């Protein structure tokens, strides 16, 4: 009989306790936490033999075989290693660590002590996931070309839990880790960040949309605390695609194969969305295994590396300025007049239809400061005209795009006074110099999108019109 101890008595611990009841040869033996009243309330619903007011006491109990680590993210590394050193098998809630360095230390501890450690990435264990893996391995959609995983929640305003604390909160660690697991499993190879868009507030990421390369597979990770979207994983193959619904606890998926009718597939849980991972972990422990073959230590480490790669795009480096300068150098015209302005403006308006918000766009001829193109979509207002003018003035002041000014200020603190003296200026992307053979002829200025996508749209439009490939800006802007 496996005697389980739970570190922590929060909501997630209740769900684990409800699942372990159904596992043969397992019993909930002990729970630990700091609040005695909370522990008693927990065991009133989920009977256990022992209550401990410290995690150290629980880990010192020789009768406990395995622990479920249900603590906040920032405590996983510390208590996972302590549990391993105490000789307890560890089922750890995701994310197993805050970063790859912590995960390496956990893996080293587990391997050196020959102790079973597994991250509770629950979707990998449910029956539908097994059916998905069987079909992919059988080649039903051909070789995987891209993986898209999106998990976006809108959390309550005023939430003060660890989820929104700098350093260990944010959507990437909480829900983005599920997305990373899909990419880890279906996009093998070294991870390279291409672009990232983000909404960050007080050093907490509330939205992230990252594009990556993993070997020859394109990957996109989207997660949020500030919006609600369909939670899906999409595996695009050479001959079809699979759309998995509710990617973190799936029971259904849609299979689209070239030339065939779509197939709807449903595979229910064995008990609930927690049970399958508990059952697998118990089997591993009973068989004397120190790693899972479904969620091995290497998979947890690679998930952490994916999150690290995305997180790196939230911090500027001097190389970011070099990329922006290269964009300006490559996206120059041989001639620019009203005809070219109309073509560029219309291209921006066309591409804007692919985004979730409307825009306002202006092109200023700098020889006489005349607006030679302007288009304002229905939802935009006079303030957007002010924003466009402010961004233009920022660009003229620095001799670069407005996002260059923002990045330079973040890196070097160079523009505080200038920013304060530019009315309507929000230090963000959207203004871009139109140069003709090195001379500044016009300024393109755009307002309306979020997460730094104003600059992204500008670069996309110029690249299309000029038929030139330019390096993407690899970091998140505002």
Beta strands, then each sheet from edge to edge (+ up, - down):
strand 1: 2-7
strand 2: 26-32
strand 3: 50-52
strand 4: 66-69
strand 5: 89-93
strand 6: 117-120
strand 7: 144-152
strand 8: 191-201
strand 9: 204-214
strand 10: 217-224
strand 11: 232-237
strand 12: 240-245
strand 13: 252-257
strand 14: 263-266
strand 15: 360-365
strand 16: 370-376
strand 17: 431-436
strand 18: 439-447
sheet 1: 3+ 2+ 1+ 4+ 5+ 6+
sheet 2: 8+ 9- 10+ 7+ 11- 12+ 13- 14+
sheet 3: 16+ 15- 18+ 17-
end
